[in-house]
């Protein structure tokens, strides 16, 4: 896939909620030349501004002059689910507190990265007997987060010198191309920034009268905390959340619960648990996708939400929509996205921004 290296770097860089600084720096470096200016707000959101007519970002709370284009905010959360170290025991084993939602069935025997005074690789396992010694009942047990621990393979004195309570922990996984798909951790939601940056490359070549503010938002996985304050300050005409959504078209899931189909195009969200997309925007994106022959599908997600929810409710409210990239096996280290879905998401976003 073209530009696979960028998506690989985005997904493999660690950044749990509240500790997104490495991802933020990577994006800022990559976005040079695509935007007129950059700002990091008090929450840690990276705001990248491109003025359609050379306008500067307006100060928060100011009135805007009439203009030809729209002020469009793109929200792409850059945090991934992970943990914070909460305890170091007398043998040097670490206990962790989750930052984001986990299915613990996917956590057994995982390699992890602990960002201590230096990066440390460890292994995450549940407490208790190994399979060779476990009873039949123990083998069936579904462990809770609090029953997992990290083994760094180091003496306790060294562990306590290198690690402290509050250090971030991420799952380790290599991003790979598998068939026509890309598989790895943190597709949720680094694919959004990949889509936004690739769309901006197209817009930069063609030009636009719109004012575009791409925001790499923080702390979405713990309650969509970053996007709301950013939208309050930006006060966009249109707010677009970019995120992944479920593609459950896999064995064991009824067809009516699939949410989206893998490889069938970018998903235009109708609603999820936390937001309902603006109907006029939904119709506009469908019309654009049809006009440009961009594969697309409509999405209703029964549970979960995106940054759209907090942007939609900021100030007096904003016209908001979510564009989604279908993703299989969300919140695992084998999150899978289809290359064709990425392409359609890039093409549709670029077409809208260039209008």
HELIX and SHEET records of a PDB file:
HELIX    1   1 UNK A    4  UNK A   12  1                                   9    
HELIX    2   2 UNK A   21  UNK A   30  1                                  10    
HELIX    3   3 UNK A  104  UNK A  106  5                                   3    
HELIX    4   4 UNK A  136  UNK A  139  1                                   4    
HELIX    5   5 UNK A  145  UNK A  147  5                                   3    
HELIX    6   6 UNK A  156  UNK A  162  1                                   7    
HELIX    7   7 UNK A  187  UNK A  206  1                                  20    
HELIX    8   8 UNK A  220  UNK A  222  5                                   3    
HELIX    9   9 UNK A  225  UNK A  234  1                                  10    
HELIX   10  10 UNK A  255  UNK A  257  5                                   3    
HELIX   11  11 UNK A  279  UNK A  291  1                                  13    
HELIX   12  12 UNK A  308  UNK A  313  1                                   6    
HELIX   13  13 UNK A  339  UNK A  353  1                                  15    
SHEET    1   A 8 UNK A  37  UNK A  40  0                                        
SHEET    2   A 8 UNK A  46  UNK A  50 -1                                        
SHEET    3   A 8 UNK A 211  UNK A 217 -1                                        
SHEET    4   A 8 UNK A  71  UNK A  77  1                                        
SHEET    5   A 8 UNK A 238  UNK A 246  1                                        
SHEET    6   A 8 UNK A 319  UNK A 328  1                                        
SHEET    7   A 8 UNK A 266  UNK A 271 -1                                        
SHEET    8   A 8 UNK A 296  UNK A 300  1                                        
SHEET    1   B 9 UNK A  37  UNK A  40  0                                        
SHEET    2   B 9 UNK A  46  UNK A  50 -1                                        
SHEET    3   B 9 UNK A 211  UNK A 217 -1                                        
SHEET    4   B 9 UNK A  71  UNK A  77  1                                        
SHEET    5   B 9 UNK A 238  UNK A 246  1                                        
SHEET    6   B 9 UNK A 319  UNK A 328  1                                        
SHEET    7   B 9 UNK A 335  UNK A 338 -1                                        
SHEET    8   B 9 UNK A 181  UNK A 184 -1                                        
SHEET    9   B 9 UNK A 176  UNK A 178 -1                                        
SHEET    1   C 6 UNK A  94  UNK A  99  0                                        
SHEET    2   C 6 UNK A  82  UNK A  88 -1                                        
SHEET    3   C 6 UNK A 168  UNK A 171 -1                                        
SHEET    4   C 6 UNK A 110  UNK A 115 -1                                        
SHEET    5   C 6 UNK A 119  UNK A 126 -1                                        
SHEET    6   C 6 UNK A 148  UNK A 151 -1                                        
END                                                                             
